[in-house]
């Protein structure tokens, strides 16, 4: 997944629940005069509470495909299920709505710094179109909160990636293309996923310390297959796997996501993607 590639932490959840202590503010050292009382400062702590959410996938596959392939059936099934479940975890960590049934995603977390790029000075963005200075601005917005730099990185979609790769300087040279061919932007790793939506020509970017994103998992991934079951298509029609010579693969995992430190991340919104 994108989030694991950047350093998100995977932890097991006993009985589907987990409380993780987190520091909301630290202690402070001060100078005092001789024989003067030392002022007391104490760190403030909070809790990150995770509770298992049910992540599922139901995948109908043609038995003709399974019969004719040169690969073992379990390899094909494993590859497809692994891909879909990985995308599900990424989506939950980025866009989950929170509440009883979904994790609270990074882009929907109101405690995370939101940068409206249409409100920035022209040095960083012009009508939502980013300049070469914007990545530095986004990095500085996170680092000024004294965030640890052990897992910093960007996440954006492929349209934003191509935009940054195409940026040129005043003499026509590419600014970021050579660096991005090595997987970094302004010195920090980046990953792309088209789970990050583009709507009306606008999209979003995330940057932060991904070590502070925690993924809680209860148990292991469960996979079952059936040739006798049924499934419902997008039009609401019930399809029999037996009658249509299909194999159904059902995957279930129980996960939740959360941030140990909200200040470790920033999201940029209303990013224009030039056509």
Backbone bond lengths (Angstrom), bond angles and torsions (degrees), N, CA, C in turn:
res aa  C-N    CA-C-N  psi(-1)  N-CA   C-N-CA  omega(-1)  CA-C   N-CA-C  phi
1 X - - - 1.457 - - 1.511 109.38 -
2 X 1.326 115.04 161.09 1.461 120.87 177.44 1.528 110.73 -63.31
3 X 1.327 116.79 -44.68 1.463 119.53 -174.53 1.525 111.89 -69.41
4 X 1.339 117.28 -37.42 1.469 118.95 177.41 1.526 110.61 -69.30
5 X 1.327 117.31 -36.26 1.459 121.04 179.82 1.518 111.56 -61.18
6 X 1.338 116.74 -30.38 1.461 120.84 -179.38 1.529 112.83 -90.98
7 X 1.338 118.10 -7.59 1.463 119.04 173.33 1.504 116.78 119.52
8 X 1.351 118.75 10.62 1.469 119.49 176.43 1.526 109.59 -58.26
9 X 1.324 116.34 143.05 1.465 121.83 -175.03 1.527 110.85 -92.51
10 X 1.323 116.59 131.53 1.462 122.22 177.45 1.524 109.25 -101.86
11 X 1.333 116.74 124.65 1.455 122.02 -179.39 1.526 109.90 -129.12
12 X 1.328 116.34 145.47 1.452 120.97 175.91 1.515 111.31 -80.38
13 X 1.336 117.12 142.53 1.459 122.51 179.50 1.524 109.30 -112.35
14 X 1.316 116.94 111.69 1.464 121.12 175.87 1.519 109.34 -71.43
15 X 1.318 116.17 129.04 1.471 122.41 179.41 1.529 112.65 59.24
16 X 1.327 117.16 19.40 1.458 120.57 174.12 1.503 115.56 80.80
17 X 1.329 119.26 9.30 1.459 121.29 -179.77 1.523 109.94 -136.60
18 X 1.329 115.17 152.49 1.456 119.77 178.90 1.525 109.68 -156.39
19 X 1.331 116.01 136.27 1.461 122.42 172.51 1.523 108.06 -114.62
20 X 1.319 116.19 124.19 1.453 121.43 -179.38 1.523 108.40 -117.39
21 X 1.325 118.63 121.25 1.471 119.31 177.68 1.519 110.59 -68.81
22 X 1.313 116.42 142.31 1.450 120.85 176.38 1.520 109.55 -138.69
23 X 1.325 115.72 148.09 1.460 121.92 -179.39 1.519 109.42 -87.35
24 X 1.329 116.93 122.36 1.453 121.20 178.09 1.519 111.68 -89.19
25 X 1.333 117.11 -32.05 1.470 121.83 174.18 1.517 108.08 -155.49
26 X 1.314 116.27 147.04 1.452 121.33 -175.38 1.515 113.24 -94.85
27 X 1.337 115.48 173.38 1.461 120.85 174.77 1.531 109.23 -78.20
28 X 1.349 116.59 172.79 1.458 120.50 -173.94 1.517 110.17 -141.92
29 X 1.325 116.25 136.10 1.457 121.52 176.95 1.529 109.53 -95.69
30 X 1.349 116.72 140.44 1.466 121.15 -179.23 1.521 110.58 -134.60
31 X 1.323 116.26 156.45 1.455 122.58 173.99 1.530 109.53 -88.89
32 X 1.354 116.79 141.03 1.467 121.39 176.76 1.526 108.96 -137.19
33 X 1.311 115.72 160.46 1.455 121.09 177.50 1.528 111.77 -82.45
34 X 1.333 115.38 171.88 1.461 121.35 -179.93 1.522 110.43 -63.45
35 X 1.319 115.75 136.54 1.472 123.26 179.86 1.529 113.27 60.38
36 X 1.320 116.28 24.55 1.473 120.72 176.78 1.520 109.76 -102.90
37 X 1.313 115.00 146.96 1.463 119.94 -179.41 1.522 111.05 -65.90
38 X 1.342 115.85 135.72 1.460 120.93 178.76 1.531 108.37 -82.24
39 X 1.321 117.76 121.21 1.473 119.11 179.48 1.526 111.24 -67.67
40 X 1.307 114.97 143.23 1.463 120.84 -178.84 1.521 110.44 -88.60
41 X 1.310 115.86 131.66 1.461 120.95 171.03 1.520 107.69 -130.09
42 X 1.289 115.92 136.27 1.464 120.11 -177.51 1.526 109.53 -131.83
43 X 1.319 116.52 138.60 1.464 119.14 176.13 1.524 110.93 -67.57
44 X 1.328 115.36 152.66 1.455 121.75 176.24 1.531 108.76 -109.00
45 X 1.328 114.19 134.98 1.456 119.32 -175.92 1.533 110.49 -117.18
46 X 1.308 115.04 156.08 1.455 121.73 174.68 1.517 109.16 -138.45
47 X 1.308 116.51 -172.37 1.466 121.61 179.91 1.522 110.52 -130.80
48 X 1.313 115.58 136.45 1.454 121.86 168.67 1.518 107.50 -98.91
49 X 1.320 116.90 115.07 1.456 121.55 -177.23 1.525 109.50 -103.79
50 X 1.323 115.21 122.42 1.456 121.32 177.14 1.520 109.47 -113.16
51 X 1.317 116.30 138.97 1.463 121.44 174.94 1.521 108.16 -137.08
52 X 1.323 116.79 137.82 1.463 121.99 -170.45 1.527 111.90 -60.35
53 X 1.316 115.36 130.27 1.463 123.49 172.86 1.535 107.66 -110.99
54 X 1.314 116.65 143.01 1.463 121.33 -173.14 1.524 110.46 -87.49
55 X 1.333 115.68 111.70 1.456 122.77 177.09 1.521 108.32 -99.89
56 X 1.331 116.99 125.70 1.464 120.25 -173.27 1.526 111.55 -131.73
57 X 1.312 115.67 158.62 1.466 122.43 171.46 1.518 108.20 -148.31
58 X 1.331 116.70 136.75 1.462 122.53 176.26 1.520 107.03 -125.96
59 X 1.326 116.80 116.24 1.458 121.35 -170.08 1.530 109.59 -124.66
60 X 1.346 118.32 111.66 1.467 120.31 173.55 1.527 109.74 -83.06
61 X 1.332 116.72 133.24 1.459 121.17 179.75 1.519 109.58 -128.10
62 X 1.317 115.83 143.32 1.462 122.09 -179.96 1.522 109.78 -72.00
63 X 1.331 115.82 130.09 1.460 119.35 176.05 1.528 111.98 -68.47
64 X 1.352 116.86 -27.99 1.463 119.27 175.60 1.528 110.31 -61.71
65 X 1.332 116.31 -40.68 1.466 120.16 177.23 1.514 110.36 -62.97
66 X 1.323 115.95 -43.74 1.459 119.22 -178.37 1.528 111.57 -67.05
67 X 1.342 116.88 -33.11 1.458 119.88 -179.52 1.535 112.00 -72.94
68 X 1.343 115.72 -36.40 1.457 119.67 -171.61 1.522 113.98 -89.10
69 X 1.319 117.37 -13.26 1.454 119.11 -176.68 1.519 111.92 -72.73
70 X 1.333 115.02 152.26 1.462 120.14 177.17 1.530 111.75 -86.56
71 X 1.327 116.72 -8.31 1.457 120.74 177.10 1.524 110.33 -90.05
72 X 1.313 115.48 158.34 1.453 118.95 172.61 1.524 109.78 -66.12
73 X 1.324 115.40 146.03 1.462 119.68 -178.64 1.516 112.42 -57.60
74 X 1.324 116.87 -41.21 1.455 118.82 -175.58 1.523 111.42 -67.88
75 X 1.333 117.87 -25.75 1.467 120.54 176.53 1.516 110.35 -67.83
76 X 1.340 116.40 -45.65 1.467 120.71 179.26 1.525 110.28 -62.23
77 X 1.320 115.93 -48.73 1.459 120.35 -179.71 1.525 110.54 -60.71
78 X 1.326 116.27 -45.26 1.458 120.16 -178.38 1.508 112.61 -62.18
79 X 1.334 117.34 -41.59 1.459 121.02 -179.95 1.521 111.30 -63.48
80 X 1.332 116.43 -45.96 1.459 119.60 -176.53 1.520 111.63 -68.95
81 X 1.326 116.71 -44.54 1.464 119.84 -179.54 1.531 110.74 -65.40
82 X 1.331 116.61 -42.60 1.463 119.81 179.14 1.525 111.10 -59.31
83 X 1.329 116.25 -43.11 1.462 120.54 179.30 1.525 111.59 -61.28
84 X 1.336 116.31 -48.46 1.458 119.73 -176.78 1.535 112.17 -65.71
85 X 1.310 117.14 -41.24 1.459 120.05 -179.85 1.532 111.18 -69.32
86 X 1.329 117.15 -36.54 1.463 120.39 176.87 1.527 110.59 -63.77
87 X 1.337 116.50 -42.99 1.459 120.02 176.98 1.528 110.62 -63.17
88 X 1.322 116.99 -35.50 1.461 120.42 178.15 1.516 112.42 -64.10
89 X 1.328 116.75 -41.60 1.469 120.05 177.67 1.519 110.36 -65.19
90 X 1.334 117.09 -44.05 1.461 120.56 177.04 1.529 110.94 -57.57
91 X 1.349 116.23 -47.09 1.459 119.72 -177.85 1.527 110.59 -62.03
92 X 1.332 116.99 -44.22 1.460 119.50 179.95 1.516 112.22 -61.82
93 X 1.338 117.12 -41.06 1.460 120.80 -178.87 1.525 111.67 -70.29
94 X 1.341 117.55 -26.68 1.465 120.76 -177.74 1.524 112.61 -97.82
95 X 1.345 117.66 -40.41 1.464 120.23 -169.71 1.529 114.76 -127.33
96 X 1.319 118.90 3.34 1.456 119.72 179.69 1.514 111.86 -54.37
97 X 1.325 116.24 144.67 1.464 120.95 -174.64 1.523 113.13 -86.44
98 X 1.350 117.38 -8.90 1.458 120.08 -178.53 1.524 111.17 82.40
99 X 1.315 115.87 -179.55 1.456 120.29 179.72 1.514 112.32 94.02
100 X 1.340 115.34 -154.84 1.457 120.92 -172.23 1.520 113.38 -73.21
101 X 1.341 117.66 -33.72 1.453 119.84 -168.60 1.527 115.03 -110.20
102 X 1.327 118.88 -12.11 1.458 121.16 -178.32 1.521 110.34 -134.22
103 X 1.339 117.37 150.26 1.471 119.25 171.17 1.528 109.87 -66.04
104 X 1.321 116.03 165.10 1.466 120.87 172.90 1.518 107.68 -91.85
105 X 1.326 115.59 112.37 1.453 120.89 -176.27 1.514 113.45 -76.10
106 X 1.315 115.25 156.92 1.458 122.39 -178.15 1.520 112.34 -56.88
107 X 1.332 117.35 -43.22 1.459 120.64 -176.86 1.526 112.75 -74.77
108 X 1.323 117.89 -11.56 1.471 120.94 178.91 1.539 112.25 -109.53
109 X 1.320 116.34 2.81 1.464 121.05 -178.98 1.528 109.46 -83.65
110 X 1.331 116.91 111.86 1.464 121.19 -175.84 1.519 113.12 -71.33
111 X 1.338 117.46 -12.00 1.464 120.15 178.26 1.531 112.68 -86.23
112 X 1.327 116.63 -7.40 1.461 121.69 177.92 1.527 109.04 -87.70
113 X 1.329 116.69 139.91 1.459 121.38 179.94 1.522 110.29 -58.95
114 X 1.341 116.41 125.97 1.458 122.51 178.28 1.526 108.94 -108.72
115 X 1.329 116.33 122.99 1.462 121.95 179.36 1.524 108.39 -107.10
116 X 1.331 116.80 108.58 1.461 122.18 175.13 1.529 107.15 -82.34
117 X 1.314 116.31 105.28 1.468 118.57 -172.00 1.529 112.07 -68.84
118 X 1.334 118.42 -19.66 1.467 119.92 178.50 1.523 111.66 -72.68
119 X 1.352 116.62 -13.45 1.466 120.14 179.88 1.532 112.64 -99.37
120 X 1.330 117.73 3.42 1.462 121.16 -177.21 1.529 111.67 -85.35
121 X 1.326 115.25 161.36 1.457 120.79 174.10 1.521 109.77 -63.42
122 X 1.336 115.29 156.13 1.460 120.59 -177.86 1.520 112.78 -62.33
123 X 1.321 117.84 -17.82 1.459 120.78 177.24 1.529 110.85 -62.41
124 X 1.329 116.97 -28.75 1.461 121.37 -175.13 1.524 113.46 -108.25
125 X 1.326 117.60 -31.83 1.467 121.16 179.78 1.524 109.19 -160.83
126 X 1.321 114.96 145.64 1.457 121.20 178.11 1.519 108.46 -124.74
127 X 1.319 116.36 108.61 1.466 122.64 -177.18 1.525 111.53 55.07
128 X 1.317 115.53 36.96 1.451 121.06 178.10 1.512 114.72 91.01
129 X 1.331 118.26 -12.35 1.469 122.09 177.99 1.525 108.10 -85.26
130 X 1.305 116.79 121.55 1.457 121.57 -172.36 1.524 111.62 -74.93
131 X 1.321 115.46 152.46 1.455 121.71 171.51 1.531 108.62 -104.48
132 X 1.318 115.18 175.72 1.467 119.78 179.18 1.513 112.29 -67.81
133 X 1.322 117.98 -16.11 1.464 121.41 179.64 1.518 112.55 -82.88
134 X 1.330 117.42 -16.20 1.464 118.44 -173.67 1.523 113.96 -62.43
135 X 1.343 120.79 -44.83 1.463 118.56 179.92 1.524 112.77 -55.30
136 X 1.334 117.63 -37.60 1.464 120.77 177.93 1.535 110.48 -65.73
137 X 1.322 116.11 -39.10 1.463 120.67 178.34 1.531 110.71 -62.57
138 X 1.323 116.70 -42.35 1.464 120.45 -178.28 1.519 110.79 -67.14
139 X 1.330 116.95 -41.36 1.462 120.64 177.16 1.522 110.40 -60.83
140 X 1.325 116.47 -46.03 1.467 120.59 -178.92 1.525 111.30 -63.45
141 X 1.342 117.29 -33.80 1.464 120.86 -179.87 1.523 111.67 -62.82
142 X 1.332 117.30 -31.37 1.464 121.50 178.54 1.532 110.83 -85.47
143 X 1.318 117.08 -45.03 1.463 120.46 -175.21 1.529 112.99 -65.76
144 X 1.319 117.99 -26.65 1.469 119.28 -179.13 1.531 112.25 -67.71
145 X 1.336 116.85 -13.09 1.469 120.93 175.86 1.522 111.75 -89.93
146 X 1.335 116.71 16.04 1.477 122.86 179.23 1.523 112.03 59.75
147 X 1.313 115.98 39.18 1.456 121.88 179.49 1.521 109.43 -76.80
148 X 1.334 116.29 138.21 1.461 120.21 175.56 1.523 109.66 -64.05
149 X 1.320 115.82 143.97 1.462 121.03 -173.43 1.522 112.69 -101.54
150 X 1.351 117.49 26.80 1.461 118.84 -174.26 1.518 113.97 -84.28
151 X 1.335 119.00 -14.17 1.464 119.97 -178.07 1.515 112.83 -145.27
152 X 1.324 117.07 36.70 1.455 121.01 -176.27 1.524 111.23 -76.65
153 X 1.342 115.99 143.08 1.453 119.68 178.18 1.518 111.48 -175.57
154 X 1.334 115.12 164.21 1.468 123.14 179.58 1.524 110.35 -101.79
155 X 1.339 115.15 151.24 1.469 122.28 167.05 1.522 107.61 -133.49
156 X 1.327 115.97 127.43 1.464 121.30 174.72 1.520 108.34 -154.17
157 X 1.340 116.61 175.90 1.460 118.57 -178.00 1.524 110.66 -90.42
158 X 1.323 115.77 176.66 1.458 119.98 -173.63 1.528 112.42 -69.04
159 X 1.329 118.34 -25.41 1.465 120.37 176.68 1.523 110.61 -65.44
160 X 1.328 116.40 -42.50 1.466 120.17 177.53 1.527 110.14 -66.88
161 X 1.331 116.44 -39.17 1.464 119.62 177.83 1.525 110.85 -57.77
162 X 1.330 117.18 -47.88 1.457 120.01 -179.01 1.526 111.69 -66.84
163 X 1.332 116.49 -32.39 1.463 119.76 176.95 1.527 110.87 -62.76
164 X 1.329 116.59 -48.93 1.468 119.37 179.64 1.524 111.25 -64.10
165 X 1.323 117.12 -38.80 1.465 120.12 179.48 1.534 111.90 -64.22
166 X 1.326 117.32 -26.76 1.467 120.84 -176.44 1.519 113.63 -91.38
167 X 1.332 118.32 -6.92 1.464 120.41 -178.96 1.522 110.74 -64.30
168 X 1.335 115.65 134.36 1.468 121.46 -178.70 1.525 110.59 -119.76
169 X 1.335 115.40 154.94 1.458 120.40 175.77 1.527 109.99 -87.30
170 X 1.330 116.97 -171.72 1.468 121.07 -174.24 1.521 113.85 -67.53
171 X 1.308 117.30 -18.12 1.472 120.05 -179.98 1.525 111.57 -107.44
172 X 1.321 117.06 11.60 1.459 120.98 174.66 1.509 116.10 92.10
173 X 1.326 117.93 0.92 1.455 120.23 179.31 1.520 111.53 -80.15
174 X 1.323 115.66 148.18 1.457 119.66 178.01 1.525 109.44 -74.96
175 X 1.340 115.69 132.62 1.467 120.71 -173.93 1.526 111.71 -80.92
176 X 1.333 116.65 -47.46 1.466 120.64 -172.21 1.532 114.05 -113.26
177 X 1.323 118.37 -8.43 1.465 120.39 -169.42 1.525 112.71 -58.08
178 X 1.330 117.43 -46.07 1.464 119.53 -177.65 1.525 111.05 -65.25
179 X 1.340 116.77 -43.54 1.464 119.63 179.33 1.523 110.88 -64.80
180 X 1.340 117.28 -41.49 1.455 120.43 -176.37 1.527 112.09 -69.45
181 X 1.325 117.87 -22.76 1.459 119.59 174.92 1.527 111.55 -65.16
182 X 1.342 116.14 -16.81 1.463 121.73 177.69 1.530 111.79 -99.86
183 X 1.364 116.64 1.77 1.459 120.17 174.34 1.507 115.71 90.98
184 X 1.347 118.10 16.83 1.464 120.08 178.28 1.522 110.34 -129.54
185 X 1.326 115.55 157.06 1.458 124.03 174.78 1.516 107.53 -133.40
186 X 1.314 117.74 124.69 1.469 126.03 -173.44 1.538 111.09 44.71
187 X 1.308 115.58 39.34 1.459 121.13 174.08 1.505 115.83 90.40
188 X 1.334 118.96 -1.14 1.457 122.20 -177.50 1.534 109.90 -119.42
189 X 1.324 118.01 142.72 1.471 119.88 -179.50 1.526 111.38 -65.12
190 X 1.307 114.96 152.21 1.466 119.60 174.98 1.519 109.26 -135.76
191 X 1.334 114.91 155.88 1.460 122.38 173.80 1.525 107.95 -133.53
192 X 1.319 115.73 151.40 1.460 119.82 179.98 1.518 110.35 -115.24
193 X 1.312 115.22 145.21 1.463 121.88 172.77 1.518 108.04 -151.82
194 X 1.320 116.75 133.54 1.455 120.33 177.41 1.520 112.33 -85.01
195 X 1.337 116.31 10.14 1.464 119.08 165.34 1.532 110.10 -66.57
196 X 1.327 116.84 -24.84 1.464 120.10 175.71 1.519 107.46 -73.69
197 X 1.295 115.44 116.79 1.459 121.85 -167.95 1.526 112.19 -75.04
198 X 1.327 114.82 151.15 1.464 122.77 167.17 1.515 107.09 -121.03
199 X 1.324 116.17 115.23 1.469 121.66 -178.01 1.513 109.11 -126.31
200 X 1.327 116.36 123.90 1.456 119.99 -179.64 1.523 112.76 60.74
201 X 1.319 116.22 32.38 1.459 119.97 179.62 1.509 114.39 77.45
202 X 1.336 117.62 9.25 1.469 122.34 -179.93 1.524 110.02 -118.45
203 X 1.327 116.41 143.09 1.444 121.12 178.91 1.521 109.57 -142.23
204 X 1.338 117.04 -168.38 1.460 121.66 -174.54 1.526 110.03 -136.77
205 X 1.331 115.23 161.77 1.462 123.27 177.48 1.523 107.50 -135.04
206 X 1.320 117.06 142.40 1.466 121.21 174.61 1.523 109.23 -119.86
207 X 1.325 115.11 143.45 1.467 120.87 174.95 1.522 107.49 -143.66
208 X 1.329 116.31 140.51 1.458 118.62 177.61 1.508 112.33 170.89
209 X 1.327 114.38 -172.10 1.459 122.51 178.11 1.520 108.40 -92.17
210 X 1.321 116.72 101.35 1.460 121.64 -172.96 1.521 112.11 -72.79
211 X 1.321 117.70 -12.64 1.461 119.43 173.23 1.525 111.33 -66.06
212 X 1.332 117.12 -20.70 1.461 121.30 179.26 1.529 112.71 -88.48
213 X 1.325 117.32 1.28 1.466 121.29 172.24 1.522 107.59 -94.27
214 X 1.319 116.46 120.29 1.465 122.15 -175.67 1.525 109.11 -108.13
215 X 1.336 115.57 132.68 1.459 121.99 176.05 1.526 107.47 -113.77
216 X 1.318 116.63 111.20 1.454 121.14 177.08 1.514 110.46 -91.35
217 X 1.333 116.80 133.93 1.460 121.48 -179.98 1.523 109.86 -127.13
218 X 1.328 115.98 131.90 1.462 121.31 174.89 1.526 108.72 -101.81
219 X 1.318 116.07 116.60 1.452 119.92 178.31 1.518 112.31 69.69
220 X 1.316 116.04 -160.52 1.454 123.16 -176.55 1.525 110.13 -112.26
221 X 1.321 114.94 165.31 1.452 121.29 175.86 1.533 109.81 -63.10
222 X 1.336 116.94 128.13 1.462 122.32 179.10 1.527 109.37 -103.84
223 X 1.323 116.90 127.95 1.459 121.65 179.23 1.525 109.16 -128.00
224 X 1.332 116.54 129.03 1.455 122.02 176.36 1.522 109.11 -131.76
225 X 1.328 116.51 150.95 1.460 121.61 178.07 1.521 110.18 -124.12
226 X 1.332 114.90 153.79 1.465 120.40 179.04 1.520 109.58 -152.67
227 X 1.339 116.23 140.10 1.457 121.67 172.54 1.526 111.65 -105.75
228 X 1.327 116.26 -2.83 1.469 120.21 -177.94 1.528 112.55 -108.57
229 X 1.304 118.32 -9.24 1.464 120.91 -175.61 1.523 112.18 -76.33
230 X 1.308 115.38 -174.94 1.468 121.41 178.62 1.520 109.02 -138.00
231 X 1.320 116.09 163.01 1.461 121.59 178.96 1.523 109.14 -144.35
232 X 1.329 116.75 161.46 1.455 122.57 -176.63 1.517 109.57 -110.99
233 X 1.344 116.90 126.05 1.471 119.61 -179.15 1.524 110.29 -81.41
234 X 1.345 116.07 -179.52 1.465 121.40 -175.25 1.524 112.61 -64.67
235 X 1.328 117.20 -22.42 1.465 120.95 179.86 1.525 112.54 -89.11
236 X 1.345 116.22 1.26 1.455 120.02 179.31 1.514 114.35 88.48
237 X 1.326 117.96 7.52 1.463 121.15 179.43 1.525 110.28 -83.54
238 X 1.333 116.79 136.17 1.455 121.94 178.12 1.523 108.58 -86.16
239 X 1.336 116.28 122.49 1.456 122.39 -175.98 1.524 108.49 -109.45
240 X 1.332 116.43 129.54 1.454 121.18 177.67 1.528 109.40 -88.19
241 X 1.330 115.99 122.64 1.460 120.11 177.41 1.527 110.27 -64.54
242 X 1.336 117.72 -38.41 1.472 121.67 -178.58 1.519 110.80 -63.63
243 X 1.342 117.19 -46.68 1.459 120.65 -177.04 1.532 112.03 -68.77
244 X 1.331 116.36 -27.79 1.460 119.88 -176.40 1.523 112.87 -102.43
245 X 1.335 116.50 11.49 1.464 121.81 177.41 1.535 110.76 54.16
246 X 1.319 114.47 55.52 1.456 120.75 -179.68 1.532 110.16 -123.26
247 X 1.309 114.67 161.73 1.456 121.68 170.15 1.527 108.13 -117.10
248 X 1.325 115.89 129.04 1.466 120.84 177.03 1.524 109.37 -95.29
249 X 1.299 115.84 132.68 1.463 121.37 174.59 1.526 107.91 -115.04
250 X 1.312 115.84 123.95 1.461 120.82 178.73 1.528 109.13 -115.60
251 X 1.333 115.65 128.11 1.465 121.45 178.73 1.519 109.38 -120.19
252 X 1.337 116.45 138.71 1.455 122.17 179.03 1.529 108.63 -136.45
253 X 1.299 115.54 132.99 1.461 121.56 172.60 1.518 107.62 -139.42
254 X 1.329 117.17 153.91 1.456 121.54 -179.93 1.528 108.30 -118.45
255 X 1.335 115.53 112.08 1.462 120.41 -173.95 1.530 110.34 -137.46
256 X 1.307 115.50 163.15 1.457 122.89 168.91 1.514 107.53 -151.14
257 X 1.326 116.82 156.76 1.459 121.46 -179.61 1.519 109.44 -130.01
258 X 1.313 115.87 155.90 1.460 120.48 178.35 1.518 110.69 -167.99
259 X 1.334 115.52 163.74 1.460 122.12 -179.74 1.521 110.17 -105.48
260 X 1.310 116.44 129.30 1.459 120.66 175.85 1.527 111.38 -75.79
261 X 1.332 116.32 -21.47 1.467 120.34 -178.09 1.528 107.03 -150.95
262 X 1.336 116.77 105.59 1.466 120.44 -176.42 1.522 111.92 -59.86
263 X 1.342 116.31 -33.13 1.464 120.60 -177.13 1.527 112.68 -70.99
264 X 1.316 117.00 -6.93 1.462 120.38 -179.33 1.521 112.97 -75.38
265 X 1.343 117.66 -5.88 1.463 120.29 -175.43 1.516 112.35 -132.79
266 X 1.320 114.21 154.79 1.458 122.53 169.61 1.518 107.44 -138.20
267 X 1.329 116.30 146.56 1.459 121.23 174.88 1.521 107.99 -123.55
268 X 1.315 115.71 135.46 1.445 121.94 175.55 1.527 108.59 -101.53
269 X 1.312 116.82 128.65 1.458 121.51 -176.88 1.527 110.47 -119.09
270 X 1.331 115.43 164.21 1.459 124.19 -179.38 1.532 112.62 60.90
271 X 1.337 113.69 33.85 1.468 119.73 177.73 1.522 108.31 -76.07
272 X 1.332 116.96 120.59 1.453 121.25 -179.34 1.525 110.20 -78.20
273 X 1.317 115.49 136.75 1.459 121.08 177.28 1.541 107.16 -111.13
274 X 1.319 118.37 101.95 1.473 120.55 -178.67 1.514 111.57 -60.34
275 X 1.320 116.06 140.54 1.465 121.32 179.06 1.534 109.40 -87.64
